[in-house]
Amino acid sequence: MRTLIFVYNAKSDLINSAFDFAHKIIQPSTYNCNLCKLTHGGFREKRSWKDFRKNTEFNIIFYHINEFEEIYPKANSYPLVLKKNQDSLKEVFSTEDLNVIQDTEELIDLVKQKLLD
């Protein structure tokens, strides 16, 4: 099965998770992970993203920075999206690509386009 790896620009420990949650609520415009904003609202995963994720033929895996770097080499920047082909990783969306996406539907459309390539 083909695999997409989404890496958030956040760490998964309790302190960082609490800080990120508060930051997204108090000052969402300055939050530094556009991928988080695109896939999640203040409290949960966005419905359109969840539906897309459940209905795609790709295996989708999500990591926080610390989880990703335990398995794979450190990336130059986060967030990012990678396609895993056997033992190699290919960048699908860079941090710059993700930072210009305006909403969840645009992300879904762009992921679908890239999957057809």
Secondary structure, DSSP 8 states (H G I E B T S, - for coil): --EEEEE-SS--SHHHHHHHHHHHHH-GGG-S-HHHHHHB-SSSB-HHHHHHHHH-SSEEEEE-HHHHHHHS---SSSSEEEEEETTEEEEEE-HHHHHT--SHHHHHHHHHHHHH-
